[in-house]
Amino acid sequence: MKKMVITVLGRDRPGIIAAVSKTLCESQCNIEDVNQTTLQTEFVGIFIAAAPDVLSEDQLRTRLQERLTPMELAVVLKPMQEAGDWVAPTSEPFVITTLGPDRLGLVAGITEILAKFEINITKLRAVFRGGSDPHRNIMIYEVDVPVAIDRRAFRTALQERAAELGLDISLQHRDIFETIHRV
C-alpha cells in the first residue's frame, strides 16, 4: 500500500465527502486521515488514503475527477512523502488567541514571530468579519512550542507584535485552555 494525499476544493454543498469516500472505497483505498472545513462558502477537504500498489496515481486522479468535476470541485492528488530525517523537537502544545480590528498583515505579523522561534503551527482558524469591533475578528493558533526556546523572549516578542498590530493576545498551555473553555 502507498499513501496518497487528496485535496478537494469547491463551493460547499451536501454530498462532497460522500462522493470522495465512495470513490476511494470503490478504488480499494482506505481513508486514514481526513480534515475538512468550510471557509465562507468554499469547501476544503484533505484526505490521506492508503492505496493499493496496483492503483496508479493517474488512475485514482481520473476516478476522482470523473465523480467530482460534475460537482464543480477541483482535485489535487500527490503521493505522501516519507517523514525523512527531520525529527520534531520536544515541545508542548499551546493555544494563542488574538482579537482586534481587521487589517492587512495580521496573520503575517503573528506567524513571523512564530517562525522566528521555530514554533510549528498545527492548526489555525482565523475569522475576519471586518470593521472595528474586535470581537468580529479572531485568530486561534494551535502551536507546538519547543521546550528548549526562551519562553520569556518568545512571550515578549509575541506581545510586542500584537501591540504593533492593535491586537489583544492570549497565550495558554493547551491543557489550561481546554480546562477553562470546557463548559
Buried (B, 14 or more C-beta within 10 A) or exposed (E): EBBBBBEBBBEBEEEBBEBBBEBBEEBEBEBEEBEBEEEEEEBBBBBBBBBEEEBEEEEBBEBBBEBBEEBEBEBEBEEBEEEEEEEEEEBEBBBBBBBBBBBEEBBEBBBEBBEEBEBBBEEBEBEBEEEEEBEBBBBBBBBBBBEEBEBEEBEEBBBEBBEEBEBEBEBBEBEEBEEEEEE
